[in-house]
Amino acid sequence: MEKQKLSEAVLIGFWASSYCHRVELALKIKGIPYQFVEEDLSNKSDLLIQYNPVHKKVPVLVHKGKAIAESLVILEYIEDCWDNTPQLLPQDPYERAKIRFWANFYDQKVIPSSYPIVHSKGKAREKAMAAFKELLRVFDDGIEKDFPTRSPILNGETLGFLDVIVAAITCIYPAFLSRLNALNGCPAVKETLPPHDKLVVIIRKLFL
Ligand SMILES: N[C@@H](CCC(=O)N[C@@H](CS)C(=O)NCC(=O)O)C(=O)O
């Protein structure tokens, strides 16, 4: 890391993290060269604590020696900084606002609602699954309503902000799952997805 030129983008991350995967995907879509520095989350480095003293979490993007934390903030930074590359957000301010709304909904509602599924069993798990599916339905329906003519997810053009955000998660809502499967076929997504077998091992270790 010390040897890096200050102009380079360095991503401090963890191979299995979907939050880091988002950032990698955005960097790849925009063709931005970067160095990936793997973090040991069970023994956090001084570098991570120095660059993200508030949350002490990955991802952290270090660009020209300056650190940016929180994946959604990093995505916005990448979009602002490399504005002559494929754009993740639409030009129109209202369209951008709607994308940001659903990105926040996804992070604040959908993702947290998936945690009780892995931490529960039996009837409690069924209830947690139902709550998760319901939020995914709200997400999916909301996007359809807000973007009636052209979906911001997998619309046949280059991948956008919401594609990047949802591409990494595996879920059980069938309509949504079929979109995710299609997304997982995109070359940039394939390149950044962690190896499936390794992922299964870590999920079993963490949650089961
Ligand atoms: N809201 C954060 C979440 C990042 C996050 O949860 N990162 C996890 C890895 S997936 C982490 O660093 N965990 C370490 C910890 O909680 O101590 C983001 O969007 O970047």
The ligand as an SDF file (V2000), in Angstrom:
LIG
                    3D

 20 19  0  0  0  0  0  0  0  0999 V2000
  -23.1010    0.2670    5.3220 N   0  0  0  0  0  0  0  0  0  0  0  0
  -21.8070   -0.2610    5.0050 C   0  0  0  0  0  0  0  0  0  0  0  0
  -21.7830   -1.7300    5.3940 C   0  0  0  0  0  0  0  0  0  0  0  0
  -20.3970   -2.3360    5.2300 C   0  0  0  0  0  0  0  0  0  0  0  0
  -20.2790   -3.6420    5.9990 C   0  0  0  0  0  0  0  0  0  0  0  0
  -21.1710   -4.0950    6.7000 O   0  0  0  0  0  0  0  0  0  0  0  0
  -19.0870   -4.2700    5.8450 N   0  0  0  0  0  0  0  0  0  0  0  0
  -18.8130   -5.4870    6.5630 C   0  0  0  0  0  0  0  0  0  0  0  0
  -18.3310   -6.5700    5.5940 C   0  0  0  0  0  0  0  0  0  0  0  0
  -19.6570   -7.1190    4.5680 S   0  0  0  0  0  0  0  0  0  0  0  0
  -17.7020   -5.2510    7.5860 C   0  0  0  0  0  0  0  0  0  0  0  0
  -16.7370   -4.5750    7.3090 O   0  0  0  0  0  0  0  0  0  0  0  0
  -17.8410   -5.8350    8.7590 N   0  0  0  0  0  0  0  0  0  0  0  0
  -16.8670   -5.7340    9.7860 C   0  0  0  0  0  0  0  0  0  0  0  0
  -17.4860   -5.4360   11.1270 C   0  0  0  0  0  0  0  0  0  0  0  0
  -18.7310   -5.3340   11.2240 O   0  0  0  0  0  0  0  0  0  0  0  0
  -16.7480   -5.3190   12.0960 O   0  0  0  0  0  0  0  0  0  0  0  0
  -21.5020   -0.0470    3.5240 C   0  0  0  0  0  0  0  0  0  0  0  0
  -22.4550    0.1140    2.7360 O   0  0  0  0  0  0  0  0  0  0  0  0
  -20.3250    0.0470    3.1470 O   0  0  0  0  0  0  0  0  0  0  0  0
  1  2  1  0
  2  3  1  0
  2 18  1  0
  3  4  1  0
  4  5  1  0
  5  6  2  0
  5  7  1  0
  7  8  1  0
  8  9  1  0
  8 11  1  0
  9 10  1  0
 11 12  2  0
 11 13  1  0
 13 14  1  0
 14 15  1  0
 15 16  2  0
 15 17  1  0
 18 19  2  0
 18 20  1  0
M  END
$$$$
